[in-house]
Amino acid sequence: MCSNCTNVQYYINMDIEKKKILTKISRLYYLDDLSQQEIADRIGISRSKVSRALKMARNEKIVEIKINSIWERYENIETEIEKRFKLKQCKVVSSNSNDSDTYKQLAREMGSILERILENNFYLGIGWGLTLRTIADHLEIKKKRDINVVPMIGGLGKVGTGVHTNAVAKTIADKFGGVSYVIHSPAVLDSPEIKEAIERDSNTSEVLKLSDKIDVALLGISDIGQDSTLIKTGDFSMSDFDYLESLGAVGDLNLIFIDKKGKEVKSKLDGRIVRSSIEKVRHIKNVIVAGFGKRKVEVLLAALEGGFIDILLTDEKTALRLIG
């Protein structure tokens, strides 16, 4: 036999022996539940070598770890969204033909998150919107918190849509056993002069100043299409939306209009809107946004691109569109 062939056979045998010992160590650790030190004592090597062998076994695909979970599909999507948009957390619920079922699932996830991150004496900021109102109605809170719930925008809804921020703030405060503040102003006023006068009033200015204390915020988003809740409130018209679209706006976050890159779109409407500023929103440690549906995809992407969102709650179909 040629010397070269002998060398080849030697390396083949060496590789086989290495895989055999990696397999043995893996079986002892993963199947027999021996500790790394117990394996080291049994085989006669150091604990550090056992640790390196286990890592090598995974790299060589001798060991593959699989998590069996009915939620694994959602967990993979959540992880991808968290990594892509640098989020602290994303929660995905199942998509349903009935929106009411989706709202209930989102409310359950929202309650779990709030119970985890809210502490006594925290300030919770509240935006506006149908999604927030509905989630608030379905919230079930087990762990009470002595929190302060603060509206971050004036009231919306000339036509009784029920999305008034004060009502949402009170609902959430009552469920936690905390207190809620009231902002005595519509969100959209007739003129900049009226806005300036109302914001100078102590009743409104004191509540708006509380934005500086907010630890966690629940904010709503809205598109600027004809089916938008903003149209249903009666505070905006399609001509307002045409104007905003001409400036590049794709929707709003707490009535801060943004373009597809998540940059604020300044307009003549800003002078009539009573809300917390974009600077105050950016200084909040945890901004939570819940939203789903095809109409919300573009504005959700914009808010994510702009770095406004820390925690996102959505449904599977919407989540897949965000990463599609």
C-alpha positions in Angstrom: 0.0 0.0 0.0 1.3 3.4 -0.9 2.4 5.7 2.0 0.0 8.4 0.8 -2.9 6.0 1.1 -1.8 5.0 4.6 -1.9 8.7 5.6 -5.4 9.1 4.2 -6.7 6.1 6.1 -5.0 7.3 9.3 -6.9 10.6 9.1 -10.2 8.9 8.3 -9.8 6.7 11.3 -8.9 9.6 13.5 -12.0 11.5 12.4 -14.2 8.5 13.1 -12.7 8.2 16.6 -13.3 11.9 17.3 -16.9 11.6 16.3 -17.3 8.5 18.4 -16.1 10.3 21.6 -18.2 13.4 20.8 -21.2 11.1 20.4 -20.5 9.3 23.7 -20.1 12.6 25.6 -23.3 13.9 24.0 -25.3 10.8 25.0 -24.0 11.0 28.6 -24.9 14.7 28.8 -28.2 15.0 26.9 -29.7 11.5 27.3 -28.3 10.3 30.6 -28.4 13.7 32.3 -24.9 13.5 33.7 -23.2 16.7 34.6 -20.1 17.9 32.7 -18.0 17.1 35.8 -19.4 13.6 36.1 -18.6 13.0 32.4 -15.1 14.3 32.9 -14.6 11.9 35.8 -16.0 9.0 34.0 -14.0 9.5 30.8 -10.8 10.8 32.4 -10.6 14.2 30.8 -11.0 17.8 32.2 -14.4 19.5 32.5 -13.3 22.2 30.1 -12.6 19.5 27.4 -16.1 18.1 28.0 -17.6 21.6 27.5 -15.6 22.1 24.3 -16.7 18.6 23.1 -20.4 19.4 23.6 -19.9 22.6 21.6 -18.1 20.8 18.9 -20.8 18.1 18.7 -23.4 20.9 18.0 -21.1 22.5 15.4 -20.6 19.0 13.7 -24.4 18.4 13.7 -23.9 15.3 15.9 -26.3 17.1 18.3 -29.3 19.2 17.0 -31.6 20.8 19.5 -35.2 21.2 18.6 -37.8 23.1 20.7 -41.2 21.4 20.4 -43.8 24.1 21.0 -47.3 24.8 19.6 -46.2 28.4 19.5 -42.9 27.8 17.7 -44.2 29.2 14.4 -45.1 32.5 16.1 -41.8 32.5 18.1 -39.8 32.3 14.9 -41.7 35.2 13.4 -41.4 37.2 16.6 -37.6 36.7 16.8 -37.2 37.7 13.2 -39.1 40.9 13.7 -37.3 41.7 16.9 -33.9 41.3 15.2 -34.8 43.1 12.0 -36.3 46.2 13.8 -34.2 46.0 17.0 -37.3 45.6 19.3 -37.3 44.6 22.9 -40.2 42.3 22.3 -42.7 41.3 19.6 -45.8 39.2 20.4 -47.7 37.6 17.5 -51.2 36.2 18.0 -53.2 34.1 15.5 -55.2 35.7 12.8 -58.9 35.3 12.9 -61.8 35.9 10.6 -63.5 37.8 13.5 -61.5 40.9 14.6 -63.1 40.5 18.1 -61.1 37.3 18.7 -57.9 39.0 17.6 -58.5 41.9 20.0 -59.1 39.5 22.9 -55.8 37.7 22.2 -54.0 41.0 21.9 -55.6 42.2 25.2 -54.4 39.0 26.9 -50.8 39.6 25.7 -51.0 43.3 26.5 -52.1 42.5 30.1 -49.2 40.1 30.6 -46.7 42.6 29.3 -48.1 45.4 31.4 -48.2 43.3 34.6 -44.5 42.5 34.0 -43.1 45.9 33.3 -45.3 48.3 35.3 -44.4 49.0 38.9 -46.1 51.1 41.6 -45.9 54.8 41.0 -45.1 54.4 37.3 -46.6 56.8 34.8 -48.4 55.1 31.9 -49.1 57.2 28.8 -52.1 56.6 26.7 -52.7 57.4 23.0 -55.8 57.1 21.1 -57.5 54.7 18.7 -60.0 51.9 18.2 -57.5 49.2 18.8 -56.4 50.7 22.1 -59.9 51.3 23.2 -61.0 47.7 22.4 -57.9 46.2 24.0 -58.5 48.3 27.1 -62.1 46.9 27.3 -60.8 43.3 27.2 -57.9 43.7 29.6 -57.9 41.3 32.5 -55.5 42.4 35.2 -54.6 40.1 38.1 -51.7 42.0 39.6 -52.8 45.5 40.7 -50.5 48.4 40.4 -50.7 51.9 41.9 -50.0 53.6 38.6 -50.8 57.0 37.1 -52.4 56.9 33.7 -51.9 60.0 31.6 -53.5 60.9 28.2 -50.9 61.9 25.7 -53.4 63.5 23.3 -56.6 65.4 23.4 -59.9 63.8 22.7 -60.9 62.6 19.3 -64.4 61.8 18.0 -67.1 64.3 17.1 -69.4 61.5 16.0 -69.3 59.2 19.0 -66.7 56.7 17.9 -65.7 56.1 21.5 -62.0 56.4 21.1 -61.6 59.4 23.4 -58.3 59.1 25.2 -59.7 60.1 28.6 -62.1 57.1 28.5 -59.3 54.7 27.5 -57.1 56.1 30.3 -59.8 55.7 32.9 -60.6 52.1 31.8 -57.0 51.0 32.2 -56.5 52.9 35.5 -59.6 51.3 37.0 -58.5 47.8 36.0 -55.1 48.3 37.6 -56.4 50.1 40.6 -54.5 53.2 39.8 -55.6 56.8 39.0 -56.1 58.5 35.6 -55.8 62.1 34.6 -58.1 64.0 32.2 -57.1 66.3 29.4 -59.8 68.9 28.9 -59.3 69.5 25.2 -60.2 68.1 21.8 -57.2 66.7 19.9 -57.9 68.7 16.8 -58.9 72.4 17.2 -60.1 74.9 14.7 -57.1 77.2 14.7 -53.5 77.5 16.0 -54.7 80.4 18.1 -57.2 78.3 19.9 -54.6 75.6 20.5 -52.1 78.0 22.0 -54.8 79.4 24.3 -55.9 75.9 25.5 -52.3 74.7 26.0 -51.6 77.8 28.2 -54.6 76.9 30.4 -53.3 75.2 33.5 -55.8 72.3 33.3 -54.3 71.2 29.9 -50.7 72.3 30.4 -50.3 70.4 33.7 -51.4 67.1 32.1 -49.2 67.6 29.0 -46.2 68.3 31.3 -46.8 64.9 32.9 -45.5 63.4 29.6 -42.0 64.0 31.0 -42.7 61.4 33.7 -44.0 58.7 31.5 -42.3 55.3 31.9 -44.4 53.3 29.5 -46.7 54.4 26.7 -49.5 52.6 24.8 -49.8 54.4 21.5 -52.1 53.9 18.6 -51.4 54.1 14.9 -53.6 54.9 12.0 -53.4 55.0 8.2 -54.7 57.9 6.1 -57.0 56.0 3.8 -60.7 56.5 3.4 -61.5 53.7 6.0 -59.2 55.2 8.6 -60.6 55.8 12.1 -59.4 59.4 11.7 -62.1 59.9 9.1 -64.7 58.2 11.2 -64.0 60.6 14.1 -65.0 63.5 12.0 -61.8 65.4 12.9 -60.2 64.9 9.5 -61.4 65.0 5.9 -60.2 63.2 2.8 -58.8 66.6 1.6 -56.7 66.7 4.8 -55.4 63.2 3.9 -54.7 64.2 0.3 -52.7 67.1 1.6 -50.7 64.9 4.0 -50.1 62.3 1.3 -48.7 65.1 -0.9 -46.1 65.7 1.8 -45.2 62.0 2.0 -47.1 61.0 5.0 -48.3 57.3 5.3 -50.0 57.5 8.6 -49.7 58.7 12.2 -48.4 57.6 15.6 -50.4 59.5 18.3 -51.3 62.0 15.6 -47.6 62.6 14.8 -47.7 62.1 11.0 -44.7 60.1 9.6 -43.4 59.1 6.1 -42.4 55.6 5.1 -39.0 56.1 6.7 -40.5 57.0 10.0 -39.6 60.6 9.8 -42.0 63.3 11.1 -44.0 65.0 8.4 -44.5 68.6 9.5 -47.7 70.3 8.2 -50.0 73.1 8.8 -52.3 70.7 10.7 -49.7 70.4 13.5 -50.6 73.9 14.7 -54.1 72.7 15.5 -53.3 69.4 17.3 -53.0 69.0 21.1 -50.6 66.1 21.8 -47.3 65.2 23.3 -44.4 66.1 21.0 -42.3 63.7 19.0 -39.3 64.5 21.3 -41.3 63.4 24.4 -42.4 60.2 22.7 -38.8 59.3 21.8 -37.7 59.8 25.5 -40.1 57.2 26.8 -38.4 54.0 27.8 -41.0 51.5 26.6 -43.4 52.5 23.8 -45.9 49.7 23.1 -47.9 49.6 19.9 -50.7 47.2 19.0 -52.1 47.0 15.5 -53.1 44.6 12.8 -54.7 44.4 9.4 -53.5 45.1 5.8 -54.3 48.8 6.1 -51.9 49.1 9.0 -48.9 47.5 7.4 -47.4 50.6 5.8 -47.7 52.8 8.8 -46.4 50.0 11.1 -43.4 49.6 8.9 -42.8 53.3 9.0 -43.0 53.5 12.8 -40.7 50.5 13.1 -38.2 52.1 10.7 -38.3 55.3 12.6 -37.5 53.5 15.8 -40.6 54.6 17.6 -41.7 51.1 18.8 -40.1 49.1 21.6 -42.7 46.4 22.0 -45.0 45.4 19.1 -48.2 43.4 19.3 -49.8 42.2 16.1 -51.4 39.1 14.4 -49.7 36.5 12.2 -50.9 37.8 8.8 -49.7 41.3 9.6 -46.4 40.1 11.0 -45.7 38.1 7.9 -46.4 41.2 5.7 -43.9 43.2 7.9 -41.1 40.7 7.1 -42.3 39.6 3.6 
